[in-house]
Amino acid sequence: MVSATLPAAIEPGHIYPLDAFKQITKLGNHAMRTARRKGLKVRYLGGRAFVHSDDFFTYLETLDKEETK
């Protein structure tokens, strides 16, 4: 279980355990699968999954570019 003292938003330059990332962003399993298919990088270490905030911001920028097409 993730600590109850989560930040209110994703902060640049931070690495988040996947569970904490999902709680902060309010993304469910389906939304995470879709995001990963569309390019969000999830990194693994010791059997645990992590998301770097800079990868998340890059992913969001690609969504903006898709919408303007």
Contacts in CASP RR format, 6 or more apart in sequence:
PFRMAT RR
TARGET T0000
AUTHOR 0000-0000-0000
METHOD contacts of the structure
MODEL  1
MVSATLPAAIEPGHIYPLDAFKQITKLGNHAMRTARRKGLKVRYLGGRAF
VHSDDFFTYLETLDKEETK
1 19 0 8 1.000
2 17 0 8 1.000
2 19 0 8 1.000
2 20 0 8 1.000
2 23 0 8 1.000
3 20 0 8 1.000
6 20 0 8 1.000
6 23 0 8 1.000
6 24 0 8 1.000
7 24 0 8 1.000
8 24 0 8 1.000
9 24 0 8 1.000
10 16 0 8 1.000
10 21 0 8 1.000
10 24 0 8 1.000
10 25 0 8 1.000
10 53 0 8 1.000
10 56 0 8 1.000
10 57 0 8 1.000
11 53 0 8 1.000
12 53 0 8 1.000
12 54 0 8 1.000
12 57 0 8 1.000
13 52 0 8 1.000
13 53 0 8 1.000
13 54 0 8 1.000
14 52 0 8 1.000
14 53 0 8 1.000
15 50 0 8 1.000
15 51 0 8 1.000
15 52 0 8 1.000
15 53 0 8 1.000
16 24 0 8 1.000
16 50 0 8 1.000
16 51 0 8 1.000
16 52 0 8 1.000
16 53 0 8 1.000
17 48 0 8 1.000
17 49 0 8 1.000
17 50 0 8 1.000
18 32 0 8 1.000
18 42 0 8 1.000
18 48 0 8 1.000
18 49 0 8 1.000
18 50 0 8 1.000
18 51 0 8 1.000
21 27 0 8 1.000
21 50 0 8 1.000
21 51 0 8 1.000
21 56 0 8 1.000
22 28 0 8 1.000
22 32 0 8 1.000
25 56 0 8 1.000
27 35 0 8 1.000
32 40 0 8 1.000
35 59 0 8 1.000
36 42 0 8 1.000
38 59 0 8 1.000
38 62 0 8 1.000
38 63 0 8 1.000
39 59 0 8 1.000
39 62 0 8 1.000
40 51 0 8 1.000
40 55 0 8 1.000
40 56 0 8 1.000
40 59 0 8 1.000
41 51 0 8 1.000
41 52 0 8 1.000
41 55 0 8 1.000
41 59 0 8 1.000
42 49 0 8 1.000
42 50 0 8 1.000
42 51 0 8 1.000
43 49 0 8 1.000
43 50 0 8 1.000
43 51 0 8 1.000
43 52 0 8 1.000
44 50 0 8 1.000
END
